[in-house]
Amino acid sequence: MEQHKKYIFKIITSGGTGSGFAVKGYDFLITNYHVVEGAKTLAVEDQDRNRYFARVVMANPELDLAFLHVEGISLADTSITINPDLQIHNTQKVFINGFPFGMPFTITEGIISSTNQPMNNRHYVQTDAAVNPGNSGGPMLNQDGTLVGVTTSKFTEADNVGFAIHFNEVIKELRDFTFSDNVFRVKCNSCDHFIETETKFCPQCGNKVNASVFEEFELSNFATFIESAIADMGANPILCRAGRDVWEFHQGSALIRMFIFRSNYLIVTSPLVKLPKQNLAPLYEYMLSHPYSPYHFGISENIIYLSYRVHLSDLFSEDSEKIKNHVRDIPKLADYLDNILVEQYHCEYSIDSKLA
């Protein structure tokens, strides 16, 4: 299974995270529609925590599938294969690949409990391997790396079981989608027509279309403020999103996190380094004698943090521009300080660092 993980990605939108993957011969990612619902542009992250800009090019809400075009990488030579003649059976071993709860990549082994489980007017592959939020959109593979299905955690009432969209339905979608212009399209499940412009009815067969499929989630005022500050850094805010009102990205070697704390505060923080096991006095002296106001050092579980905190109400006060500058400037300071602490005070880069 390890050889396939480079073609399995974390999907990151302003609403949360999921998983996606590429199959041999197709230069786009496959994921669940509900993972990207409300987004037409988003970020995908590889195993080395590199992020890439992606566009949703196909949405099929009824089947819960979506295709993504990813800029800057080629996906067609993936080791994950599809086989329309694949035979699957109950008790067959399968592997769930993805990023549960947004955590690092995992592989969960299970067996097929049912090859054709009826639910919500469709048939799914059922497994005894639990599928958690974040696994949605990832591949269920057999031992040969052939696609058995697209994992979905859409059924929240299910406990200790997992479901996947059958590989034959995925193959049909792949064969039907013949476009390469990266335009967003919605598939009509009545006549298989691909719809490019917002409408309430399919222009080919008249089937009702949920117009909300064409809509994108609006950012909150808070998110707009933060993403403006991120843009001022020269970064693409879409690539920095880590969920609803959460941002996470690397500035050089340092990881930067931005989020709301206790519903009242904006926190910007960076886990810089691990404390050394000895000669702590010079390090503490440096930390106490070098105030970097308005930022402050902190220590939690042997990790030194650089942090900034401000009340949310202040973001829209007369100090708004000053606060935006504080948010903009802390990433460069964090990237500078982690190097100082490693090189001069014998600390180790934190596990979240790009140099760890």
C-alpha positions as CSV (number, residue, x, y, z in Angstrom):
1,M,0.0,0.0,0.0
2,E,2.9,2.4,0.7
3,Q,3.7,2.8,-3.0
4,H,0.2,4.3,-3.6
5,K,0.2,7.0,-0.9
6,K,2.0,9.7,-3.1
7,Y,-1.2,9.7,-5.2
8,I,-3.5,10.2,-2.3
9,F,-4.0,13.8,-1.1
10,K,-5.6,15.7,1.7
11,I,-8.4,18.0,0.4
12,I,-8.7,21.3,2.3
13,T,-11.6,23.8,1.9
14,S,-12.9,26.6,4.1
15,G,-15.4,24.1,5.4
16,G,-13.2,21.2,6.4
17,T,-10.9,18.5,5.1
18,G,-11.2,15.2,3.3
19,S,-9.2,12.9,1.0
20,G,-8.8,12.5,-2.7
21,F,-6.8,10.4,-5.1
22,A,-5.8,9.9,-8.7
23,V,-6.2,6.8,-10.9
24,K,-4.0,5.7,-13.7
25,G,-4.8,7.4,-17.0
26,Y,-6.7,10.4,-15.6
27,D,-5.0,13.7,-14.8
28,F,-7.4,14.8,-12.0
29,L,-8.3,13.9,-8.5
30,I,-11.4,12.0,-7.4
31,T,-13.1,12.8,-4.1
32,N,-16.6,13.0,-2.6
33,Y,-18.8,15.9,-3.6
34,H,-19.8,16.6,0.0
35,V,-16.0,17.1,0.8
36,V,-15.9,20.1,-1.7
37,E,-19.5,21.2,-1.4
38,G,-19.6,25.0,-1.5
39,A,-16.1,25.4,-3.0
40,K,-15.0,25.7,-6.5
41,T,-11.3,26.5,-5.7
42,L,-9.5,24.8,-2.9
43,A,-6.1,23.4,-1.7
44,V,-4.8,19.8,-1.9
45,E,-1.8,18.7,0.2
46,D,0.6,15.9,-0.6
47,Q,2.5,13.6,1.8
48,D,5.4,16.1,2.1
49,R,2.9,18.8,3.2
50,N,3.3,20.7,-0.1
51,R,0.1,22.4,-1.1
52,Y,-1.4,22.9,-4.6
53,F,-4.2,25.0,-5.9
54,A,-7.1,23.0,-7.3
55,R,-10.4,23.6,-9.1
56,V,-13.6,21.6,-9.0
57,V,-14.3,20.6,-12.6
58,M,-17.1,18.0,-12.1
59,A,-19.7,17.7,-9.4
60,N,-22.3,14.9,-9.1
61,P,-24.2,15.5,-5.9
62,E,-26.5,12.6,-6.2
63,L,-23.6,10.1,-6.6
64,D,-21.5,12.1,-4.2
65,L,-18.5,12.3,-6.5
66,A,-16.4,15.3,-7.7
67,F,-13.3,15.7,-9.9
68,L,-10.5,18.2,-9.2
69,H,-7.9,19.7,-11.6
70,V,-4.7,20.3,-9.6
71,E,-2.3,22.9,-10.9
72,G,1.4,22.2,-11.0
73,I,1.5,18.4,-10.8
74,S,0.8,15.5,-13.2
75,L,-1.4,12.7,-11.9
76,A,-2.0,10.4,-14.8
77,D,1.0,8.0,-14.0
78,T,-0.4,7.0,-10.6
79,S,0.0,3.4,-9.4
80,I,-3.7,3.2,-8.4
81,T,-5.6,1.3,-11.2
82,I,-9.2,0.7,-12.2
83,N,-10.5,-2.5,-13.7
84,P,-14.1,-2.8,-14.9
85,D,-13.8,-6.6,-14.8
86,L,-12.7,-6.6,-11.1
87,Q,-14.4,-9.3,-9.1
88,I,-15.0,-8.5,-5.4
89,H,-16.5,-10.7,-2.7
90,N,-17.6,-10.8,0.9
91,T,-14.7,-11.3,3.4
92,Q,-12.2,-9.9,0.8
93,K,-9.4,-7.8,2.4
94,V,-9.5,-4.1,1.6
95,F,-7.6,-1.0,2.6
96,I,-9.0,2.4,3.5
97,N,-6.6,5.1,2.6
98,G,-6.9,8.8,3.7
99,F,-6.6,11.5,6.3
100,P,-9.0,10.8,9.1
101,F,-10.0,13.9,11.1
102,G,-7.5,15.8,9.0
103,M,-4.6,13.9,10.6
104,P,-1.6,12.6,8.7
105,F,-2.1,9.8,6.1
106,T,-3.3,6.4,7.4
107,I,-4.1,3.0,6.0
108,T,-6.8,1.0,7.7
109,E,-7.3,-2.7,6.9
110,G,-10.7,-4.3,6.8
111,I,-12.8,-6.8,4.9
112,I,-15.8,-6.4,2.6
113,S,-19.0,-7.1,4.6
114,S,-21.3,-6.6,1.6
115,T,-20.4,-6.0,-2.0
116,N,-23.8,-4.5,-2.8
117,Q,-25.3,-2.9,0.3
118,P,-28.5,-0.9,-0.6
119,M,-28.7,2.6,1.1
120,N,-30.5,5.7,0.0
121,N,-31.6,4.3,-3.4
122,R,-28.0,3.3,-4.2
123,H,-25.7,0.3,-3.6
124,Y,-22.5,0.6,-1.7
125,V,-19.5,-1.6,-0.8
126,Q,-19.7,-2.1,2.9
127,T,-16.6,-2.8,5.1
128,D,-16.0,-3.5,8.7
129,A,-13.2,-0.9,8.7
130,A,-14.5,2.3,10.4
131,V,-14.6,5.3,8.1
132,N,-14.0,8.6,9.9
133,P,-14.5,12.2,8.8
134,G,-11.5,13.1,6.7
135,N,-11.4,9.6,5.1
136,S,-14.2,10.7,2.8
137,G,-13.1,10.8,-0.8
138,G,-10.2,8.5,-0.3
139,P,-9.7,5.2,-2.1
140,M,-10.7,1.7,-0.9
141,L,-8.1,-0.5,-2.5
142,N,-7.6,-4.2,-2.8
143,Q,-4.2,-5.8,-2.2
144,D,-3.1,-5.1,-5.7
145,G,-3.8,-1.4,-5.5
146,T,-6.9,-1.6,-7.7
147,L,-9.8,0.6,-6.8
148,V,-12.7,-1.1,-5.0
149,G,-14.6,2.1,-4.2
150,V,-14.5,5.7,-3.1
151,T,-14.8,5.9,0.7
152,T,-17.6,8.0,2.1
153,S,-18.4,9.0,5.7
154,K,-21.6,10.7,4.5
155,F,-23.7,8.2,6.6
156,T,-23.0,9.6,10.1
157,E,-25.5,7.3,11.7
158,A,-23.3,4.3,10.8
159,D,-21.2,3.0,13.7
160,N,-18.1,0.8,13.2
161,V,-18.8,0.3,9.6
162,G,-17.6,2.0,6.4
163,F,-19.1,2.5,3.0
164,A,-17.7,3.2,-0.5
165,I,-19.1,4.2,-3.8
166,H,-18.8,1.1,-6.1
167,F,-15.9,1.1,-8.5
168,N,-18.2,0.5,-11.5
169,E,-20.0,3.8,-10.8
170,V,-16.7,5.6,-10.5
171,I,-15.5,4.1,-13.8
172,K,-18.7,5.3,-15.5
173,E,-18.2,8.9,-14.3
174,L,-14.6,8.8,-15.5
175,R,-15.6,7.6,-19.0
176,D,-18.5,10.1,-19.2
177,F,-16.3,13.1,-18.3
178,T,-14.3,13.9,-21.5
179,F,-13.5,17.6,-20.9
180,S,-10.1,19.1,-20.4
181,D,-10.9,22.9,-20.3
182,N,-11.1,22.9,-16.4
183,V,-14.6,24.5,-16.4
184,F,-16.9,23.7,-13.5
185,R,-19.7,21.3,-14.6
186,V,-22.6,19.6,-12.8
187,K,-23.7,16.2,-14.0
188,C,-27.4,15.5,-14.5
189,N,-28.1,12.0,-13.2
190,S,-31.3,11.7,-15.3
191,C,-29.7,12.1,-18.8
192,D,-25.9,12.3,-18.0
193,H,-25.6,15.8,-19.5
194,F,-23.0,18.0,-18.0
195,I,-24.3,21.5,-17.1
196,E,-22.0,24.5,-17.2
197,T,-24.2,27.4,-16.2
198,E,-26.4,27.9,-13.1
199,T,-29.9,26.6,-13.7
200,K,-32.8,25.0,-11.9
201,F,-33.5,22.5,-14.7
202,C,-31.3,20.4,-16.9
203,P,-31.3,22.1,-20.4
204,Q,-31.3,18.7,-22.1
205,C,-34.0,16.7,-20.2
206,G,-35.7,19.1,-17.9
207,N,-34.7,17.3,-14.7
208,K,-34.7,19.5,-11.6
209,V,-31.2,20.7,-10.6
210,N,-30.4,22.0,-7.1
211,A,-29.1,25.4,-7.9
212,S,-27.1,25.5,-4.7
213,V,-24.6,23.2,-6.4
214,F,-23.3,26.3,-8.3
215,E,-23.0,28.4,-5.2
216,E,-19.9,29.0,-3.1
217,F,-19.8,29.5,0.7
218,E,-19.4,33.1,1.6
219,L,-16.5,33.9,3.9
220,S,-17.3,35.4,7.3
221,N,-16.1,39.0,8.1
222,F,-13.5,37.4,10.3
223,A,-12.2,35.1,7.5
224,T,-12.1,38.0,5.1
225,F,-9.9,40.0,7.5
226,I,-7.5,37.1,8.0
227,E,-7.3,36.2,4.4
228,S,-6.6,39.8,3.6
229,A,-3.6,39.7,6.0
230,I,-2.4,36.4,4.5
231,A,-2.6,37.9,1.0
232,D,-0.5,40.9,2.2
233,M,2.2,38.3,3.0
234,G,2.3,37.3,-0.6
235,A,0.6,34.0,0.0
236,N,-2.5,32.5,-1.5
237,P,-5.2,32.3,1.2
238,I,-6.9,29.3,-0.4
239,L,-3.7,27.3,0.1
240,C,-3.5,28.3,3.7
241,R,-7.0,27.2,4.7
242,A,-7.3,24.3,7.2
243,G,-11.1,24.2,7.8
244,R,-13.8,26.7,8.8
245,D,-12.1,29.8,10.2
246,V,-8.8,28.0,10.6
247,W,-5.6,28.6,8.7
248,E,-2.3,26.6,8.7
249,F,0.8,27.1,6.6
250,H,4.5,27.1,6.6
251,Q,6.6,30.2,6.5
252,G,10.0,28.8,5.7
253,S,10.5,26.1,8.2
254,A,8.0,27.4,10.8
255,L,4.4,26.2,10.9
256,I,1.8,29.0,11.4
257,R,-1.7,28.4,12.8
258,M,-4.5,30.9,13.0
259,F,-7.8,30.2,14.7
260,I,-10.5,31.4,17.0
261,F,-10.1,30.6,20.7
262,R,-13.0,30.3,23.1
263,S,-15.2,32.2,20.6
264,N,-13.6,35.5,21.6
265,Y,-10.0,35.7,20.5
266,L,-7.9,35.4,17.4
267,I,-4.8,33.3,18.1
268,V,-1.8,33.2,15.8
269,T,0.8,30.8,17.0
270,S,3.8,28.9,15.8
271,P,5.3,25.8,17.5
272,L,9.0,26.7,17.1
273,V,11.2,24.1,18.7
274,K,11.6,21.4,21.3
275,L,13.3,22.4,24.6
276,P,16.9,21.0,24.9
277,K,17.4,18.5,27.7
278,Q,20.2,20.5,29.3
279,N,21.7,24.0,29.5
280,L,18.3,25.6,29.8
281,A,19.4,28.8,31.6
282,P,20.9,30.6,28.5
283,L,17.8,29.8,26.6
284,Y,15.4,31.1,29.3
285,E,17.5,34.2,29.6
286,Y,17.3,34.8,25.9
287,M,13.5,34.4,25.9
288,L,13.0,36.7,28.9
289,S,15.4,39.4,27.7
290,H,14.2,39.6,24.1
291,P,10.6,40.7,24.1
292,Y,9.1,40.7,20.7
293,S,6.0,42.8,21.5
294,P,3.1,42.3,20.7
295,Y,4.1,38.7,20.4
296,H,5.2,36.5,23.3
297,F,7.0,33.2,24.0
298,G,5.3,30.3,25.7
299,I,6.1,26.7,26.6
300,S,3.7,23.8,26.5
301,E,4.7,20.1,26.7
302,N,8.3,21.0,26.0
303,I,7.6,23.0,22.9
304,I,8.4,26.7,22.7
305,Y,5.7,28.7,21.0
306,L,5.6,32.2,19.6
307,S,2.1,33.5,19.8
308,Y,-0.2,36.5,19.3
309,R,-3.6,37.0,20.8
310,V,-6.2,39.7,20.2
311,H,-9.9,40.1,20.9
312,L,-12.1,39.6,17.9
313,S,-13.9,42.9,18.5
314,D,-10.6,44.7,18.0
315,L,-10.3,43.4,14.5
316,F,-12.9,45.9,13.4
317,S,-11.9,48.8,15.6
318,E,-9.7,51.8,14.8
319,D,-6.7,49.5,15.5
320,S,-7.8,47.2,12.6
321,E,-4.9,48.1,10.3
322,K,-2.3,47.8,13.1
323,I,-3.6,44.3,14.0
324,K,-3.6,43.2,10.4
325,N,0.1,44.2,10.3
326,H,0.8,42.2,13.5
327,V,-0.9,39.1,11.9
328,R,1.1,39.7,8.7
329,D,4.5,40.0,10.4
330,I,4.5,37.1,12.8
331,P,5.3,34.3,10.3
332,K,8.6,35.9,9.2
333,L,9.6,36.4,12.9
334,A,8.7,32.7,13.7
335,D,10.8,31.5,10.7
336,Y,13.7,33.6,12.0
337,L,13.4,32.6,15.7
338,D,13.3,28.8,15.2
339,N,16.6,29.0,13.4
340,I,18.1,31.1,16.2
341,L,16.9,28.7,18.9
342,V,18.2,25.7,17.0
343,E,21.6,27.1,16.0
344,Q,22.5,29.0,19.2
345,Y,20.6,27.2,22.0
346,H,20.7,23.6,20.9
347,C,17.0,23.2,20.5
348,E,15.4,20.8,18.0
349,Y,12.9,21.8,15.4
350,S,9.3,20.9,16.4
351,I,7.6,17.9,14.8
352,D,5.5,20.4,12.8
353,S,8.5,22.1,11.3
354,K,9.3,21.5,7.6
355,L,12.9,20.7,8.8
356,A,11.9,18.1,11.4
